């Protein structure tokens, strides 16, 4: 009888173990950069970086930087998003001062703004994010998407920094009050620099006074190297703030 009871209790414990494990709250990510699964089926896996000190200070809200990679990093290896830009810098600098979200685009896909919106909503809801300091940047295909997303959601971002991307000048007036700093190489023959010039002109034609454009001489389709290696970009981002959080995002 004793043996039967022990066996029965062991079987009960084993049967309850998965349910008990599922009932446990998810483990909070630690400071540093780590791969994260998609928040829902069909969304993007991503690299999440938490600056040094995030876990220790339970009260502070942090600025959020969203980085959208280019065509060359698409696929199923989320580590690829760390090849360029902010996630690359965060990997080598634990004090990089932004919570950084760098999603991975699947092979042969283009960025879907609705999916990106849901991902950022999740991050803002589950992490300590200052909603007045959400910044967007991206390179090449991610630069195109940065223009497109910012035009669709002009009050979501405190500042936008498209690199080697092109936007739709027809929608540029939506960004007349948004701080924008675009970057491009003057010898770029993949995404010609006119893509950035046209957006800068269109924003200014609408009365926008908060946009700027940096053109790198004798540089091709890799304007992201000097742009993302320049501390001035990050200081500029941190100096921008929305007057109030986007009221449409609860």
C-alpha positions as CSV (number, residue, x, y, z in Angstrom):
1,X,0.0,0.0,0.0
2,X,2.8,2.4,0.9
3,X,4.5,1.7,-2.5
4,X,1.2,2.3,-4.2
5,X,0.7,5.6,-2.5
6,X,4.2,6.8,-3.3
7,X,3.7,5.8,-6.9
8,X,0.4,7.6,-7.1
9,X,1.8,10.7,-5.5
10,X,4.7,10.7,-8.0
11,X,2.3,10.3,-10.9
12,X,0.2,13.2,-9.6
13,X,3.3,15.4,-9.2
14,X,4.4,14.6,-12.7
15,X,0.9,15.4,-14.1
16,X,0.8,18.7,-12.3
17,X,4.3,19.8,-13.2
18,X,3.5,21.2,-16.6
19,X,0.4,23.1,-15.3
20,X,2.4,24.5,-12.4
21,X,5.2,25.5,-14.8
22,X,2.7,27.3,-17.0
23,X,1.3,29.1,-14.1
24,X,4.7,30.6,-13.3
25,X,5.1,34.2,-14.5
26,X,7.6,34.7,-17.4
27,X,11.2,35.3,-16.3
28,X,12.0,39.0,-16.7
29,X,14.8,39.6,-19.2
30,X,18.1,40.6,-17.7
31,X,20.2,43.7,-18.5
32,X,22.0,43.2,-21.8
33,X,20.8,41.9,-25.2
34,X,18.9,38.7,-25.7
35,X,16.8,37.1,-28.4
36,X,13.0,37.1,-27.8
37,X,10.3,35.1,-29.6
38,X,7.5,36.7,-31.5
39,X,4.8,38.1,-29.3
40,X,2.2,36.3,-31.4
41,X,2.0,34.0,-34.4
42,X,3.0,35.9,-37.5
43,X,4.8,38.7,-35.7
44,X,8.5,39.2,-35.6
45,X,11.1,37.6,-33.3
46,X,13.4,40.3,-32.0
47,X,16.5,41.3,-30.1
48,X,15.8,43.1,-26.9
49,X,18.5,45.2,-25.2
50,X,18.0,46.5,-21.6
51,X,20.7,49.0,-20.5
52,X,22.9,48.4,-17.6
53,X,20.9,49.6,-14.5
54,X,17.5,48.8,-15.9
55,X,16.9,45.9,-13.5
56,X,18.3,47.6,-10.5
57,X,16.1,50.7,-10.8
58,X,12.5,49.6,-10.5
59,X,11.0,53.0,-10.9
60,X,12.8,54.7,-13.8
61,X,11.2,54.8,-17.2
62,X,13.6,54.4,-20.1
63,X,13.7,55.8,-23.7
64,X,12.9,53.2,-26.3
65,X,14.7,52.9,-29.6
66,X,13.3,50.7,-32.4
67,X,15.7,49.6,-35.1
68,X,14.6,48.2,-38.5
69,X,17.3,46.3,-40.4
70,X,17.8,46.1,-44.2
71,X,17.2,43.4,-46.8
72,X,20.6,41.7,-46.2
73,X,19.7,40.6,-42.7
74,X,16.3,39.0,-43.5
75,X,15.8,35.3,-42.7
76,X,15.4,33.1,-39.6
77,X,18.5,34.0,-37.6
78,X,17.6,36.7,-35.1
79,X,21.3,37.2,-34.4
80,X,21.7,38.8,-37.9
81,X,20.0,41.9,-36.7
82,X,23.1,42.7,-34.7
83,X,25.3,43.1,-37.8
84,X,24.7,46.8,-38.1
85,X,23.3,49.8,-36.1
86,X,22.1,50.1,-32.6
87,X,21.9,46.4,-31.7
88,X,25.6,46.1,-32.8
89,X,26.5,49.0,-30.6
90,X,24.5,47.8,-27.6
91,X,26.3,44.4,-27.8
92,X,29.6,46.2,-27.2
93,X,28.4,48.9,-24.8
94,X,26.2,47.7,-21.9
95,X,25.6,51.3,-21.0
96,X,23.9,52.2,-24.3
97,X,21.2,54.4,-22.9
98,X,18.1,53.0,-24.7
99,X,15.9,50.0,-24.3
100,X,16.4,48.8,-27.8
101,X,14.0,46.6,-29.9
102,X,15.4,45.1,-33.1
103,X,12.9,42.9,-34.9
104,X,13.8,40.3,-37.5
105,X,12.1,40.3,-40.9
106,X,11.6,37.0,-42.6
107,X,13.1,36.1,-45.9
108,X,11.6,37.9,-48.9
109,X,9.3,39.9,-46.6
110,X,8.8,43.6,-46.2
111,X,8.0,45.4,-43.0
112,X,4.4,45.4,-41.9
113,X,3.6,48.5,-39.9
114,X,0.6,46.9,-38.2
115,X,2.7,44.1,-36.9
116,X,5.4,46.6,-35.7
117,X,2.7,48.6,-33.9
118,X,1.6,45.5,-32.0
119,X,5.2,44.7,-31.1
120,X,5.8,48.2,-29.7
121,X,2.5,48.2,-27.9
122,X,3.6,45.0,-26.2
123,X,7.0,46.4,-25.2
124,X,5.5,49.6,-23.8
125,X,3.0,47.6,-21.8
126,X,5.4,45.1,-20.4
127,X,8.6,47.2,-19.8
128,X,9.3,50.5,-18.1
129,X,9.2,52.8,-21.1
130,X,8.9,56.6,-21.2
131,X,6.2,57.1,-23.8
132,X,7.4,60.6,-24.6
133,X,10.7,59.2,-25.7
134,X,10.1,56.5,-28.3
135,X,12.5,56.8,-31.2
136,X,12.6,55.1,-34.6
137,X,15.5,54.4,-37.0
138,X,16.2,51.9,-39.8
139,X,18.5,51.4,-42.7
140,X,17.8,50.7,-46.4
141,X,14.6,48.6,-46.4
142,X,14.3,49.5,-42.7
143,X,14.8,53.2,-43.7
144,X,11.9,53.0,-46.2
145,X,9.8,51.5,-43.4
146,X,10.8,54.1,-41.0
147,X,9.6,56.8,-43.3
148,X,6.3,54.9,-43.9
149,X,5.7,54.1,-40.2
150,X,6.4,57.7,-39.1
151,X,4.0,59.1,-41.7
152,X,1.3,56.7,-40.6
153,X,1.9,57.4,-36.9
154,X,3.5,60.9,-36.7
155,X,2.6,61.3,-33.0
156,X,4.0,58.0,-31.8
157,X,7.6,58.9,-32.2
158,X,9.6,61.6,-30.5
159,X,12.1,61.5,-33.4
160,X,12.9,59.5,-36.5
161,X,16.2,58.8,-38.2
162,X,16.0,57.0,-41.6
163,X,19.3,55.9,-43.1
164,X,19.7,55.2,-46.8
165,X,16.0,55.0,-47.2
166,X,13.3,56.6,-49.3
167,X,9.9,57.8,-48.4
168,X,6.7,59.0,-50.1
169,X,6.9,62.8,-50.4
170,X,3.1,62.9,-50.8
171,X,2.8,62.0,-47.1
172,X,5.6,64.2,-45.9
173,X,3.4,66.9,-44.4
174,X,2.5,64.4,-41.7
175,X,6.1,64.9,-40.4
176,X,6.2,68.7,-40.4
177,X,6.3,68.8,-36.6
178,X,8.4,65.6,-36.1
179,X,12.1,65.8,-35.5
180,X,13.7,63.9,-38.5
181,X,17.3,63.4,-39.2
182,X,18.0,61.5,-42.4
183,X,21.3,60.1,-43.6
184,X,22.5,59.0,-47.1
185,X,25.7,58.4,-49.0
186,X,26.0,60.6,-52.1
187,X,27.2,57.7,-54.3
188,X,24.5,55.3,-53.2
189,X,23.4,53.5,-56.4
190,X,21.0,51.0,-54.6
191,X,18.8,53.6,-52.9
192,X,19.7,56.9,-54.6
193,X,20.1,59.9,-52.3
194,X,17.3,61.6,-54.0
195,X,15.0,59.4,-51.9
196,X,16.2,61.4,-48.8
197,X,16.4,64.8,-50.6
198,X,12.8,64.5,-51.8
199,X,11.6,63.9,-48.3
200,X,13.6,66.8,-46.8
201,X,12.3,69.1,-49.5
202,X,8.7,68.0,-49.1
203,X,8.7,68.3,-45.3
204,X,10.1,71.9,-45.6
205,X,7.6,72.8,-48.2
206,X,4.9,72.0,-45.7
207,X,6.4,74.4,-43.2
208,X,8.4,71.8,-41.3
209,X,11.4,73.3,-39.4
210,X,12.6,70.2,-37.5
211,X,14.1,68.0,-40.2
212,X,17.7,67.7,-41.2
213,X,19.7,65.8,-43.7
214,X,23.3,64.6,-43.7
215,X,24.9,63.5,-47.0
216,X,28.2,61.6,-46.8
217,X,30.6,62.4,-49.6
218,X,32.1,59.6,-51.7
219,X,30.0,57.0,-49.9
220,X,27.8,54.3,-51.4
221,X,25.0,52.2,-49.9
222,X,26.5,52.0,-46.4
223,X,25.6,55.4,-44.9
224,X,24.7,53.4,-41.8
225,X,28.3,52.9,-40.8
226,X,29.1,56.6,-40.1
227,X,25.5,57.5,-39.0
228,X,25.3,54.9,-36.3
229,X,28.9,55.2,-35.2
230,X,28.4,59.0,-34.5
231,X,27.5,59.7,-30.8
232,X,25.8,62.9,-32.1
233,X,22.9,60.9,-33.4
234,X,22.1,59.4,-30.0
235,X,22.5,62.7,-28.2
236,X,20.1,64.3,-30.7
237,X,17.6,61.5,-30.2
238,X,17.7,61.8,-26.4
239,X,17.2,65.6,-26.7
240,X,13.8,65.0,-28.4
241,X,10.6,64.4,-26.4
242,X,6.9,64.3,-27.2
243,X,5.0,67.0,-25.3
244,X,2.6,64.2,-24.1
245,X,2.3,60.5,-24.8
246,X,0.4,59.4,-27.9
247,X,-3.2,59.4,-26.5
248,X,-4.2,56.8,-29.1
249,X,-1.9,54.3,-27.5
250,X,-3.2,53.0,-24.2
